[in-house]
């Protein structure tokens, strides 16, 4: 573990051993995981992961309209359940 400080202007000095992975000027996404840790991910890594799977299903001609409709219904139900769960947490 490497310890560094956030300045009063909310800047963070990146320790030397991490500079190669996070060069100055690089666009990053910052999230907080369930344990409260900040996770810094270079946007280019996210784009690369998305590009890897992009079009994975594009050439699939064996997917029926029923299968596509079924998956949409599952996703819709997941979103509804998730929204309900968020509402319950505030009670």
N, C-alpha and C positions, 0 to 999 in steps of 0.2 A: 504494500500500500504506500502511496506517495501522498503527502499532505501539502496543501497549498492554501492560500487565502484569497478570498474575494475582496477586492478593493472597495472603498466607499463609493466608487463610481460603477460598481457591479461588473468589473472586469475580472478576469481570472487568468493568471499566468499559467500557461501550459508547461509543465516540467519537460526538460529536454528529451527524456526517453519517449514522450508521447508526441512530440512535435512532428515526427515523420508521418504519423497517422492522421494528424490534424494540422495541416499547414495553415499559415495565416491567410485569411480571406476565404477559406473554405466555408461553404454553406452547410449547416448542420441542423438536425432536428433534435430537440431536447424534450425528453419525457421523464416522468417519474414512475418507477415501477411500484409494485405492491408493497415492497419493503421500504419505500421512501427514498430510494437511490435515484440520483439523476443519471439518465442514460443519454449520452451524446452520440448520435449516429450521423455520419456524413451523408448528405442527401444523395450523393453519387452511388453509395452502397445500396440505398433504398431503390433508386432507379434501376440499378443493375439487377437486383433481385426481381423486380417487377418485369423487366425486359426478358429475363430468363423464362418466366412463365407466360409472358404475353403471347397470345395466339395459340397456346397449348391446345385449346379446344376448337380453334378456328376452322381447321380442316376436317373436323369430325363430321362426316355425313351420316353416321349411323345414330345420331341423337334424334329421337322422335320429338314431335311437338309436345306429346304427353310427358316425356321425361323432363323437358325444359320447364313446362308448366309446374310439374311436381317440385322441382328444385326451387322455383320461385315461391311456391307456397311454403316450403320449409323455411326459406329465408325470411319471408314475411312473418311467419309465426315466431321465429327467433327474435326479430326486431320488436314485435309486440310484447313478447315475454320480457325482453330486456328493458323496454320502457316501463312496464309494470313493476319490475324489480327496482328500478331507480325511484319510482314514486313511493314504493313501500319503505325504502331506506330513510326517507325524510319524515316518516310518521313518528 
